[in-house]
Amino acid sequence: MGLFKTVVLGAALYGAYKYATKKDVNGRSMVDDLKDKAPEFMDKAKRFKQDMEMQYTNRADSYTDIKQP
């Protein structure tokens, strides 16, 4: 059973790799698109992180104000 699982998993990974690297009509693959959009995704992630930090500090500040006599 272990060999069968390994064969099926290998075939699935090979199929996914071929699908992701397959060129479309314009000669670009999904991997190429992801590489081009990576900086944009990083910027969005950094902005999200900053927003979450601001929300956390705002909430933390409101609780510390209440607890201090």
N, CA, C and O atoms as a Maestro MAE file, in Angstrom:
{
 s_m_m2io_version
 :::
 2.0.0
}

f_m_ct {
 s_m_title
 :::
 protein
 m_atom[276] {
  # First column is atom index #
  i_m_mmod_type
  r_m_x_coord
  r_m_y_coord
  r_m_z_coord
  i_m_residue_number
  s_m_chain_name
  s_m_pdb_residue_name
  s_m_pdb_atom_name
  i_m_atomic_number
  :::
  1 25 0.823 -1.194 0.000 1 A "MET " " N  " 7
  2 3 0.000 0.000 0.000 1 A "MET " " CA " 6
  3 2 0.865 1.255 0.000 1 A "MET " " C  " 6
  4 15 0.492 2.260 -0.605 1 A "MET " " O  " 8
  5 25 2.020 1.213 0.672 2 A "GLY " " N  " 7
  6 3 2.895 2.368 0.726 2 A "GLY " " CA " 6
  7 2 3.452 2.719 -0.646 2 A "GLY " " C  " 6
  8 15 3.572 3.895 -0.991 2 A "GLY " " O  " 8
  9 25 3.790 1.698 -1.428 3 A "LEU " " N  " 7
  10 3 4.311 1.939 -2.772 3 A "LEU " " CA " 6
  11 2 3.238 2.555 -3.664 3 A "LEU " " C  " 6
  12 15 3.519 3.449 -4.461 3 A "LEU " " O  " 8
  13 25 2.017 2.074 -3.522 4 A "PHE " " N  " 7
  14 3 0.912 2.613 -4.315 4 A "PHE " " CA " 6
  15 2 0.670 4.085 -3.994 4 A "PHE " " C  " 6
  16 15 0.472 4.896 -4.898 4 A "PHE " " O  " 8
  17 25 0.686 4.430 -2.702 5 A "LYS " " N  " 7
  18 3 0.511 5.829 -2.305 5 A "LYS " " CA " 6
  19 2 1.620 6.700 -2.879 5 A "LYS " " C  " 6
  20 15 1.367 7.813 -3.338 5 A "LYS " " O  " 8
  21 25 2.836 6.198 -2.852 6 A "THR " " N  " 7
  22 3 3.971 6.950 -3.374 6 A "THR " " CA " 6
  23 2 3.831 7.184 -4.873 6 A "THR " " C  " 6
  24 15 4.122 8.273 -5.367 6 A "THR " " O  " 8
  25 25 3.391 6.175 -5.584 7 A "VAL " " N  " 7
  26 3 3.203 6.304 -7.036 7 A "VAL " " CA " 6
  27 2 2.095 7.307 -7.338 7 A "VAL " " C  " 6
  28 15 2.250 8.146 -8.225 7 A "VAL " " O  " 8
  29 25 0.987 7.232 -6.619 8 A "VAL " " N  " 7
  30 3 -0.135 8.144 -6.854 8 A "VAL " " CA " 6
  31 2 0.277 9.577 -6.505 8 A "VAL " " C  " 6
  32 15 -0.030 10.509 -7.248 8 A "VAL " " O  " 8
  33 25 0.960 9.751 -5.392 9 A "LEU " " N  " 7
  34 3 1.407 11.082 -5.001 9 A "LEU " " CA " 6
  35 2 2.394 11.652 -6.013 9 A "LEU " " C  " 6
  36 15 2.311 12.826 -6.373 9 A "LEU " " O  " 8
  37 25 3.319 10.830 -6.466 10 A "GLY " " N  " 7
  38 3 4.277 11.275 -7.476 10 A "GLY " " CA " 6
  39 2 3.598 11.680 -8.772 10 A "GLY " " C  " 6
  40 15 3.963 12.685 -9.382 10 A "GLY " " O  " 8
  41 25 2.609 10.899 -9.194 11 A "ALA " " N  " 7
  42 3 1.882 11.224 -10.425 11 A "ALA " " CA " 6
  43 2 1.091 12.519 -10.263 11 A "ALA " " C  " 6
  44 15 1.012 13.322 -11.193 11 A "ALA " " O  " 8
  45 25 0.512 12.720 -9.091 12 A "ALA " " N  " 7
  46 3 -0.248 13.953 -8.846 12 A "ALA " " CA " 6
  47 2 0.683 15.162 -8.849 12 A "ALA " " C  " 6
  48 15 0.357 16.195 -9.434 12 A "ALA " " O  " 8
  49 25 1.826 15.039 -8.208 13 A "LEU " " N  " 7
  50 3 2.785 16.150 -8.198 13 A "LEU " " CA " 6
  51 2 3.316 16.445 -9.594 13 A "LEU " " C  " 6
  52 15 3.468 17.609 -9.964 13 A "LEU " " O  " 8
  53 25 3.595 15.421 -10.360 14 A "TYR " " N  " 7
  54 3 4.056 15.608 -11.734 14 A "TYR " " CA " 6
  55 2 2.984 16.317 -12.566 14 A "TYR " " C  " 6
  56 15 3.295 17.227 -13.334 14 A "TYR " " O  " 8
  57 25 1.735 15.905 -12.414 15 A "GLY " " N  " 7
  58 3 0.645 16.538 -13.150 15 A "GLY " " CA " 6
  59 2 0.472 17.992 -12.754 15 A "GLY " " C  " 6
  60 15 0.245 18.846 -13.612 15 A "GLY " " O  " 8
  61 25 0.577 18.285 -11.462 16 A "ALA " " N  " 7
  62 3 0.453 19.667 -11.001 16 A "ALA " " CA " 6
  63 2 1.597 20.522 -11.536 16 A "ALA " " C  " 6
  64 15 1.389 21.670 -11.930 16 A "ALA " " O  " 8
  65 25 2.797 19.965 -11.548 17 A "TYR " " N  " 7
  66 3 3.956 20.699 -12.078 17 A "TYR " " CA " 6
  67 2 3.774 20.989 -13.568 17 A "TYR " " C  " 6
  68 15 4.023 22.107 -14.019 17 A "TYR " " O  " 8
  69 25 3.351 20.008 -14.312 18 A "LYS " " N  " 7
  70 3 3.136 20.201 -15.751 18 A "LYS " " CA " 6
  71 2 2.041 21.239 -16.000 18 A "LYS " " C  " 6
  72 15 2.159 22.052 -16.917 18 A "LYS " " O  " 8
  73 25 0.987 21.218 -15.200 19 A "TYR " " N  " 7
  74 3 -0.112 22.165 -15.359 19 A "TYR " " CA " 6
  75 2 0.351 23.582 -15.033 19 A "TYR " " C  " 6
  76 15 -0.001 24.523 -15.745 19 A "TYR " " O  " 8
  77 25 1.132 23.746 -13.972 20 A "ALA " " N  " 7
  78 3 1.577 25.072 -13.543 20 A "ALA " " CA " 6
  79 2 2.604 25.673 -14.497 20 A "ALA " " C  " 6
  80 15 2.686 26.894 -14.632 20 A "ALA " " O  " 8
  81 25 3.378 24.832 -15.153 21 A "THR " " N  " 7
  82 3 4.420 25.342 -16.046 21 A "THR " " CA " 6
  83 2 4.010 25.308 -17.515 21 A "THR " " C  " 6
  84 15 4.806 25.664 -18.384 21 A "THR " " O  " 8
  85 25 2.790 24.888 -17.800 22 A "LYS " " N  " 7
  86 3 2.304 24.830 -19.188 22 A "LYS " " CA " 6
  87 2 2.120 26.247 -19.722 22 A "LYS " " C  " 6
  88 15 1.526 27.096 -19.057 22 A "LYS " " O  " 8
  89 25 2.615 26.490 -20.887 23 A "LYS " " N  " 7
  90 3 2.528 27.811 -21.518 23 A "LYS " " CA " 6
  91 2 1.151 28.001 -22.142 23 A "LYS " " C  " 6
  92 15 0.572 27.067 -22.696 23 A "LYS " " O  " 8
  93 25 0.639 29.223 -22.044 24 A "ASP " " N  " 7
  94 3 -0.650 29.518 -22.663 24 A "ASP " " CA " 6
  95 2 -0.422 30.116 -24.049 24 A "ASP " " C  " 6
  96 15 0.676 30.014 -24.597 24 A "ASP " " O  " 8
  97 25 -1.429 30.726 -24.605 25 A "VAL " " N  " 7
  98 3 -1.363 31.282 -25.954 25 A "VAL " " CA " 6
  99 2 -0.302 32.374 -26.038 25 A "VAL " " C  " 6
  100 15 0.367 32.514 -27.062 25 A "VAL " " O  " 8
  101 25 -0.148 33.140 -24.977 26 A "ASN " " N  " 7
  102 3 0.817 34.238 -24.969 26 A "ASN " " CA " 6
  103 2 2.229 33.788 -24.631 26 A "ASN " " C  " 6
  104 15 3.145 34.610 -24.604 26 A "ASN " " O  " 8
  105 25 2.424 32.503 -24.374 27 A "GLY " " N  " 7
  106 3 3.748 31.982 -24.051 27 A "GLY " " CA " 6
  107 2 4.131 32.164 -22.591 27 A "GLY " " C  " 6
  108 15 5.313 32.102 -22.251 27 A "GLY " " O  " 8
  109 25 3.159 32.385 -21.730 28 A "ARG " " N  " 7
  110 3 3.430 32.571 -20.304 28 A "ARG " " CA " 6
  111 2 2.742 31.466 -19.512 28 A "ARG " " C  " 6
  112 15 1.688 30.968 -19.908 28 A "ARG " " O  " 8
  113 25 3.342 31.092 -18.402 29 A "SER " " N  " 7
  114 3 2.752 30.069 -17.547 29 A "SER " " CA " 6
  115 2 2.243 30.697 -16.262 29 A "SER " " C  " 6
  116 15 2.473 31.878 -16.001 29 A "SER " " O  " 8
  117 25 1.550 29.899 -15.462 30 A "MET " " N  " 7
  118 3 1.065 30.395 -14.174 30 A "MET " " CA " 6
  119 2 2.240 30.759 -13.277 30 A "MET " " C  " 6
  120 15 2.152 31.712 -12.503 30 A "MET " " O  " 8
  121 25 3.324 30.025 -13.369 31 A "VAL " " N  " 7
  122 3 4.506 30.309 -12.554 31 A "VAL " " CA " 6
  123 2 5.095 31.667 -12.946 31 A "VAL " " C  " 6
  124 15 5.518 32.432 -12.080 31 A "VAL " " O  " 8
  125 25 5.123 31.963 -14.231 32 A "ASP " " N  " 7
  126 3 5.626 33.265 -14.688 32 A "ASP " " CA " 6
  127 2 4.770 34.403 -14.132 32 A "ASP " " C  " 6
  128 15 5.292 35.430 -13.699 32 A "ASP " " O  " 8
  129 25 3.465 34.210 -14.150 33 A "ASP " " N  " 7
  130 3 2.563 35.230 -13.610 33 A "ASP " " CA " 6
  131 2 2.789 35.431 -12.117 33 A "ASP " " C  " 6
  132 15 2.792 36.564 -11.637 33 A "ASP " " O  " 8
  133 25 2.977 34.340 -11.380 34 A "LEU " " N  " 7
  134 3 3.230 34.447 -9.950 34 A "LEU " " CA " 6
  135 2 4.552 35.163 -9.669 34 A "LEU " " C  " 6
  136 15 4.652 35.950 -8.728 34 A "LEU " " O  " 8
  137 25 5.548 34.887 -10.481 35 A "LYS " " N  " 7
  138 3 6.843 35.564 -10.304 35 A "LYS " " CA " 6
  139 2 6.706 37.068 -10.533 35 A "LYS " " C  " 6
  140 15 7.317 37.867 -9.823 35 A "LYS " " O  " 8
  141 25 5.912 37.444 -11.514 36 A "ASP " " N  " 7
  142 3 5.721 38.864 -11.804 36 A "ASP " " CA " 6
  143 2 4.920 39.569 -10.724 36 A "ASP " " C  " 6
  144 15 5.155 40.742 -10.437 36 A "ASP " " O  " 8
  145 25 3.978 38.862 -10.127 37 A "LYS " " N  " 7
  146 3 3.111 39.472 -9.123 37 A "LYS " " CA " 6
  147 2 3.641 39.332 -7.696 37 A "LYS " " C  " 6
  148 15 3.021 39.845 -6.764 37 A "LYS " " O  " 8
  149 25 4.752 38.661 -7.506 38 A "ALA " " N  " 7
  150 3 5.288 38.429 -6.153 38 A "ALA " " CA " 6
  151 2 5.558 39.727 -5.392 38 A "ALA " " C  " 6
  152 15 5.192 39.813 -4.220 38 A "ALA " " O  " 8
  153 25 6.184 40.749 -6.005 39 A "PRO " " N  " 7
  154 3 6.398 41.987 -5.245 39 A "PRO " " CA " 6
  155 2 5.089 42.643 -4.799 39 A "PRO " " C  " 6
  156 15 5.013 43.205 -3.706 39 A "PRO " " O  " 8
  157 25 4.073 42.571 -5.639 40 A "GLU " " N  " 7
  158 3 2.770 43.130 -5.282 40 A "GLU " " CA " 6
  159 2 2.169 42.381 -4.093 40 A "GLU " " C  " 6
  160 15 1.607 42.995 -3.186 40 A "GLU " " O  " 8
  161 25 2.290 41.052 -4.102 41 A "PHE " " N  " 7
  162 3 1.786 40.253 -2.992 41 A "PHE " " CA " 6
  163 2 2.546 40.579 -1.706 41 A "PHE " " C  " 6
  164 15 1.945 40.635 -0.633 41 A "PHE " " O  " 8
  165 25 3.853 40.794 -1.801 42 A "MET " " N  " 7
  166 3 4.653 41.132 -0.623 42 A "MET " " CA " 6
  167 2 4.223 42.482 -0.054 42 A "MET " " C  " 6
  168 15 4.122 42.638 1.163 42 A "MET " " O  " 8
  169 25 3.971 43.447 -0.918 43 A "ASP " " N  " 7
  170 3 3.520 44.760 -0.454 43 A "ASP " " CA " 6
  171 2 2.174 44.656 0.262 43 A "ASP " " C  " 6
  172 15 1.966 45.281 1.302 43 A "ASP " " O  " 8
  173 25 1.268 43.868 -0.298 44 A "LYS " " N  " 7
  174 3 -0.038 43.684 0.332 44 A "LYS " " CA " 6
  175 2 0.113 43.010 1.693 44 A "LYS " " C  " 6
  176 15 -0.569 43.379 2.649 44 A "LYS " " O  " 8
  177 25 1.003 42.027 1.783 45 A "ALA " " N  " 7
  178 3 1.212 41.329 3.050 45 A "ALA " " CA " 6
  179 2 1.809 42.268 4.093 45 A "ALA " " C  " 6
  180 15 1.439 42.213 5.265 45 A "ALA " " O  " 8
  181 25 2.727 43.126 3.671 46 A "LYS " " N  " 7
  182 3 3.333 44.082 4.608 46 A "LYS " " CA " 6
  183 2 2.298 45.085 5.110 46 A "LYS " " C  " 6
  184 15 2.272 45.419 6.295 46 A "LYS " " O  " 8
  185 25 1.442 45.566 4.200 47 A "ARG " " N  " 7
  186 3 0.380 46.492 4.614 47 A "ARG " " CA " 6
  187 2 -0.589 45.819 5.568 47 A "ARG " " C  " 6
  188 15 -1.027 46.433 6.541 47 A "ARG " " O  " 8
  189 25 -0.928 44.572 5.306 48 A "PHE " " N  " 7
  190 3 -1.823 43.830 6.185 48 A "PHE " " CA " 6
  191 2 -1.193 43.670 7.568 48 A "PHE " " C  " 6
  192 15 -1.868 43.824 8.586 48 A "PHE " " O  " 8
  193 25 0.092 43.364 7.596 49 A "LYS " " N  " 7
  194 3 0.799 43.210 8.868 49 A "LYS " " CA " 6
  195 2 0.798 44.523 9.646 49 A "LYS " " C  " 6
  196 15 0.571 44.533 10.856 49 A "LYS " " O  " 8
  197 25 1.049 45.623 8.954 50 A "GLN " " N  " 7
  198 3 1.043 46.920 9.615 50 A "GLN " " CA " 6
  199 2 -0.349 47.264 10.156 50 A "GLN " " C  " 6
  200 15 -0.473 47.790 11.262 50 A "GLN " " O  " 8
  201 25 -1.382 46.973 9.387 51 A "ASP " " N  " 7
  202 3 -2.753 47.220 9.842 51 A "ASP " " CA " 6
  203 2 -3.075 46.399 11.087 51 A "ASP " " C  " 6
  204 15 -3.673 46.907 12.036 51 A "ASP " " O  " 8
  205 25 -2.676 45.133 11.079 52 A "MET " " N  " 7
  206 3 -2.941 44.276 12.236 52 A "MET " " CA " 6
  207 2 -2.164 44.761 13.460 52 A "MET " " C  " 6
  208 15 -2.683 44.715 14.575 52 A "MET " " O  " 8
  209 25 -0.933 45.222 13.266 53 A "GLU " " N  " 7
  210 3 -0.157 45.750 14.388 53 A "GLU " " CA " 6
  211 2 -0.805 47.002 14.961 53 A "GLU " " C  " 6
  212 15 -0.851 47.184 16.178 53 A "GLU " " O  " 8
  213 25 -1.303 47.860 14.085 54 A "MET " " N  " 7
  214 3 -1.967 49.075 14.555 54 A "MET " " CA " 6
  215 2 -3.238 48.728 15.333 54 A "MET " " C  " 6
  216 15 -3.494 49.315 16.384 54 A "MET " " O  " 8
  217 25 -4.017 47.804 14.842 55 A "GLN " " N  " 7
  218 3 -5.228 47.398 15.547 55 A "GLN " " CA " 6
  219 2 -4.884 46.782 16.900 55 A "GLN " " C  " 6
  220 15 -5.563 47.035 17.895 55 A "GLN " " O  " 8
  221 25 -3.836 45.981 16.930 56 A "TYR " " N  " 7
  222 3 -3.442 45.346 18.186 56 A "TYR " " CA " 6
  223 2 -2.967 46.383 19.197 56 A "TYR " " C  " 6
  224 15 -3.340 46.329 20.369 56 A "TYR " " O  " 8
  225 25 -2.144 47.330 18.745 57 A "THR " " N  " 7
  226 3 -1.649 48.338 19.679 57 A "THR " " CA " 6
  227 2 -2.780 49.250 20.152 57 A "THR " " C  " 6
  228 15 -2.798 49.665 21.311 57 A "THR " " O  " 8
  229 25 -3.715 49.559 19.269 58 A "ASN " " N  " 7
  230 3 -4.860 50.375 19.681 58 A "ASN " " CA " 6
  231 2 -5.693 49.657 20.738 58 A "ASN " " C  " 6
  232 15 -6.122 50.269 21.717 58 A "ASN " " O  " 8
  233 25 -5.917 48.380 20.544 59 A "ARG " " N  " 7
  234 3 -6.688 47.614 21.527 59 A "ARG " " CA " 6
  235 2 -5.906 47.468 22.817 59 A "ARG " " C  " 6
  236 15 -6.476 47.583 23.902 59 A "ARG " " O  " 8
  237 25 -4.607 47.215 22.716 60 A "ALA " " N  " 7
  238 3 -3.788 47.049 23.912 60 A "ALA " " CA " 6
  239 2 -3.730 48.355 24.692 60 A "ALA " " C  " 6
  240 15 -3.773 48.340 25.922 60 A "ALA " " O  " 8
  241 25 -3.634 49.473 24.002 61 A "ASP " " N  " 7
  242 3 -3.593 50.783 24.676 61 A "ASP " " CA " 6
  243 2 -4.902 51.050 25.410 61 A "ASP " " C  " 6
  244 15 -4.893 51.590 26.516 61 A "ASP " " O  " 8
  245 25 -6.015 50.681 24.811 62 A "SER " " N  " 7
  246 3 -7.296 50.934 25.470 62 A "SER " " CA " 6
  247 2 -7.440 50.102 26.738 62 A "SER " " C  " 6
  248 15 -8.048 50.561 27.705 62 A "SER " " O  " 8
  249 25 -6.903 48.905 26.753 63 A "TYR " " N  " 7
  250 3 -6.976 48.070 27.957 63 A "TYR " " CA " 6
  251 2 -6.011 48.553 29.031 63 A "TYR " " C  " 6
  252 15 -6.336 48.493 30.217 63 A "TYR " " O  " 8
  253 25 -4.848 49.023 28.648 64 A "THR " " N  " 7
  254 3 -3.897 49.501 29.659 64 A "THR " " CA " 6
  255 2 -4.391 50.796 30.281 64 A "THR " " C  " 6
  256 15 -4.111 51.062 31.450 64 A "THR " " O  " 8
  257 25 -5.114 51.597 29.530 65 A "ASP " " N  " 7
  258 3 -5.670 52.830 30.094 65 A "ASP " " CA " 6
  259 2 -6.711 52.520 31.168 65 A "ASP " " C  " 6
  260 15 -6.802 53.238 32.164 65 A "ASP " " O  " 8
  261 25 -7.473 51.491 30.982 66 A "ILE " " N  " 7
  262 3 -8.529 51.136 31.926 66 A "ILE " " CA " 6
  263 2 -7.927 50.568 33.210 66 A "ILE " " C  " 6
  264 15 -8.382 50.900 34.305 66 A "ILE " " O  " 8
  265 25 -6.911 49.720 33.087 67 A "LYS " " N  " 7
  266 3 -6.375 49.024 34.245 67 A "LYS " " CA " 6
  267 2 -5.525 49.900 35.143 67 A "LYS " " C  " 6
  268 15 -5.362 49.587 36.323 67 A "LYS " " O  " 8
  269 25 -4.979 50.988 34.622 68 A "GLN " " N  " 7
  270 3 -4.132 51.851 35.448 68 A "GLN " " CA " 6
  271 2 -4.993 52.748 36.334 68 A "GLN " " C  " 6
  272 15 -5.908 53.408 35.841 68 A "GLN " " O  " 8
  273 25 -4.704 52.779 37.669 69 A "PRO " " N  " 7
  274 3 -5.526 53.611 38.561 69 A "PRO " " CA " 6
  275 2 -5.183 55.080 38.481 69 A "PRO " " C  " 6
  276 15 -5.793 55.895 39.174 69 A "PRO " " O  " 8
  :::
 }
 m_bond[275] {
  # First column is bond index #
  i_m_from
  i_m_to
  i_m_order
  :::
  1 1 2 1
  2 2 3 1
  3 3 4 2
  4 3 5 1
  5 5 6 1
  6 6 7 1
  7 7 8 2
  8 7 9 1
  9 9 10 1
  10 10 11 1
  11 11 12 2
  12 11 13 1
  13 13 14 1
  14 14 15 1
  15 15 16 2
  16 15 17 1
  17 17 18 1
  18 18 19 1
  19 19 20 2
  20 19 21 1
  21 21 22 1
  22 22 23 1
  23 23 24 2
  24 23 25 1
  25 25 26 1
  26 26 27 1
  27 27 28 2
  28 27 29 1
  29 29 30 1
  30 30 31 1
  31 31 32 2
  32 31 33 1
  33 33 34 1
  34 34 35 1
  35 35 36 2
  36 35 37 1
  37 37 38 1
  38 38 39 1
  39 39 40 2
  40 39 41 1
  41 41 42 1
  42 42 43 1
  43 43 44 2
  44 43 45 1
  45 45 46 1
  46 46 47 1
  47 47 48 2
  48 47 49 1
  49 49 50 1
  50 50 51 1
  51 51 52 2
  52 51 53 1
  53 53 54 1
  54 54 55 1
  55 55 56 2
  56 55 57 1
  57 57 58 1
  58 58 59 1
  59 59 60 2
  60 59 61 1
  61 61 62 1
  62 62 63 1
  63 63 64 2
  64 63 65 1
  65 65 66 1
  66 66 67 1
  67 67 68 2
  68 67 69 1
  69 69 70 1
  70 70 71 1
  71 71 72 2
  72 71 73 1
  73 73 74 1
  74 74 75 1
  75 75 76 2
  76 75 77 1
  77 77 78 1
  78 78 79 1
  79 79 80 2
  80 79 81 1
  81 81 82 1
  82 82 83 1
  83 83 84 2
  84 83 85 1
  85 85 86 1
  86 86 87 1
  87 87 88 2
  88 87 89 1
  89 89 90 1
  90 90 91 1
  91 91 92 2
  92 91 93 1
  93 93 94 1
  94 94 95 1
  95 95 96 2
  96 95 97 1
  97 97 98 1
  98 98 99 1
  99 99 100 2
  100 99 101 1
  101 101 102 1
  102 102 103 1
  103 103 104 2
  104 103 105 1
  105 105 106 1
  106 106 107 1
  107 107 108 2
  108 107 109 1
  109 109 110 1
  110 110 111 1
  111 111 112 2
  112 111 113 1
  113 113 114 1
  114 114 115 1
  115 115 116 2
  116 115 117 1
  117 117 118 1
  118 118 119 1
  119 119 120 2
  120 119 121 1
  121 121 122 1
  122 122 123 1
  123 123 124 2
  124 123 125 1
  125 125 126 1
  126 126 127 1
  127 127 128 2
  128 127 129 1
  129 129 130 1
  130 130 131 1
  131 131 132 2
  132 131 133 1
  133 133 134 1
  134 134 135 1
  135 135 136 2
  136 135 137 1
  137 137 138 1
  138 138 139 1
  139 139 140 2
  140 139 141 1
  141 141 142 1
  142 142 143 1
  143 143 144 2
  144 143 145 1
  145 145 146 1
  146 146 147 1
  147 147 148 2
  148 147 149 1
  149 149 150 1
  150 150 151 1
  151 151 152 2
  152 151 153 1
  153 153 154 1
  154 154 155 1
  155 155 156 2
  156 155 157 1
  157 157 158 1
  158 158 159 1
  159 159 160 2
  160 159 161 1
  161 161 162 1
  162 162 163 1
  163 163 164 2
  164 163 165 1
  165 165 166 1
  166 166 167 1
  167 167 168 2
  168 167 169 1
  169 169 170 1
  170 170 171 1
  171 171 172 2
  172 171 173 1
  173 173 174 1
  174 174 175 1
  175 175 176 2
  176 175 177 1
  177 177 178 1
  178 178 179 1
  179 179 180 2
  180 179 181 1
  181 181 182 1
  182 182 183 1
  183 183 184 2
  184 183 185 1
  185 185 186 1
  186 186 187 1
  187 187 188 2
  188 187 189 1
  189 189 190 1
  190 190 191 1
  191 191 192 2
  192 191 193 1
  193 193 194 1
  194 194 195 1
  195 195 196 2
  196 195 197 1
  197 197 198 1
  198 198 199 1
  199 199 200 2
  200 199 201 1
  201 201 202 1
  202 202 203 1
  203 203 204 2
  204 203 205 1
  205 205 206 1
  206 206 207 1
  207 207 208 2
  208 207 209 1
  209 209 210 1
  210 210 211 1
  211 211 212 2
  212 211 213 1
  213 213 214 1
  214 214 215 1
  215 215 216 2
  216 215 217 1
  217 217 218 1
  218 218 219 1
  219 219 220 2
  220 219 221 1
  221 221 222 1
  222 222 223 1
  223 223 224 2
  224 223 225 1
  225 225 226 1
  226 226 227 1
  227 227 228 2
  228 227 229 1
  229 229 230 1
  230 230 231 1
  231 231 232 2
  232 231 233 1
  233 233 234 1
  234 234 235 1
  235 235 236 2
  236 235 237 1
  237 237 238 1
  238 238 239 1
  239 239 240 2
  240 239 241 1
  241 241 242 1
  242 242 243 1
  243 243 244 2
  244 243 245 1
  245 245 246 1
  246 246 247 1
  247 247 248 2
  248 247 249 1
  249 249 250 1
  250 250 251 1
  251 251 252 2
  252 251 253 1
  253 253 254 1
  254 254 255 1
  255 255 256 2
  256 255 257 1
  257 257 258 1
  258 258 259 1
  259 259 260 2
  260 259 261 1
  261 261 262 1
  262 262 263 1
  263 263 264 2
  264 263 265 1
  265 265 266 1
  266 266 267 1
  267 267 268 2
  268 267 269 1
  269 269 270 1
  270 270 271 1
  271 271 272 2
  272 271 273 1
  273 273 274 1
  274 274 275 1
  275 275 276 2
  :::
 }
}
